[in-house]
Amino acid sequence: MTSNPMTQGEVYNGAVLDGEPMTVSGAVNKTILLLAITAVVGAYTWVQAFSGYMDKVSMLVWGGIIAGLVLAIVMRFKPQNAKVLSIAYAACEGLAIGGISAMYEAQLSGIVANAALVTFITLFAMLFLYKANIIRATDRFRSVIVTATVGIMIFYLISLVISFFNPNFIAIWNTGMLGIGISLAICVVAALNFILDFDFIEQGAQKMAPKYFEWFGAFALLVTIIWLYLEVLRLLAQLSRNR
């Protein structure tokens, strides 16, 4: 399994081309569309949060997170349904992202715009490094990123379980130099996942994978963008609190 479960080259195995093959430009266009859906739906929970309906927003956030996780799992095994699943995923993540962003913005004005800017600057920087052959998705690179990301996912899971019994645990790694160091490391790993996403899409185009893999590739890229954005939000909040 690669660091992003969506970007496993093996998923192309057994895929039968019936019609037009996927293209890089097609995947890019669909990524833009999914981002737009995420932003539009996110605007709804954002408005609800600043209108004072925090109980409703909390339900939407958790509902979006859980539904998004389920859709991601289904997507991995049903890539032929990528169009419907990826659009549904973008909408669910929009519900979650809008609410989470509003919570951060209520505490630190301007943090959401800064986090979004940093996220997209990082995205284009990684794209430049990839296209310039400065960073390539070699087997060794892939292995390192896989190991690091799996470790982070395990860390997330353990932290969530411990927080149920000790709510102060999350606060410990969210503050101070330790919290900043952890968030910075996670941001770096998330950013390097873009290289695997780009390689996955490029491989699909080279192998003339079916057209629906454009949606699959766009979905994989959206997963990484959202992950990095949330970690940048956390990092900026920590830096602000530790001034």
Secondary structure, DSSP 8 states (H G I E B T S, - for coil): --SSTT--GGGGTT----SSB--HHHHHHHHHHHHHHHHHHHHHHHHHHHTT-HHHHHHHHHHHHHHHHHHHHHHHH-GGGHHHHHHHHHHHHHHHHHHHHHHHHHHSTTHHHHHHHHHHHHHHHHHHHHHTTSS---HHHHHHHHHHHHHHHHHHHHHHHHHHH-THHHHHTTSHHHHHHHHHHHHHHHHHHHHHHHHHHHHHHHTT-BTTHHHHHHHHHHHHHHHHHHHHHHHHHHHHHT-
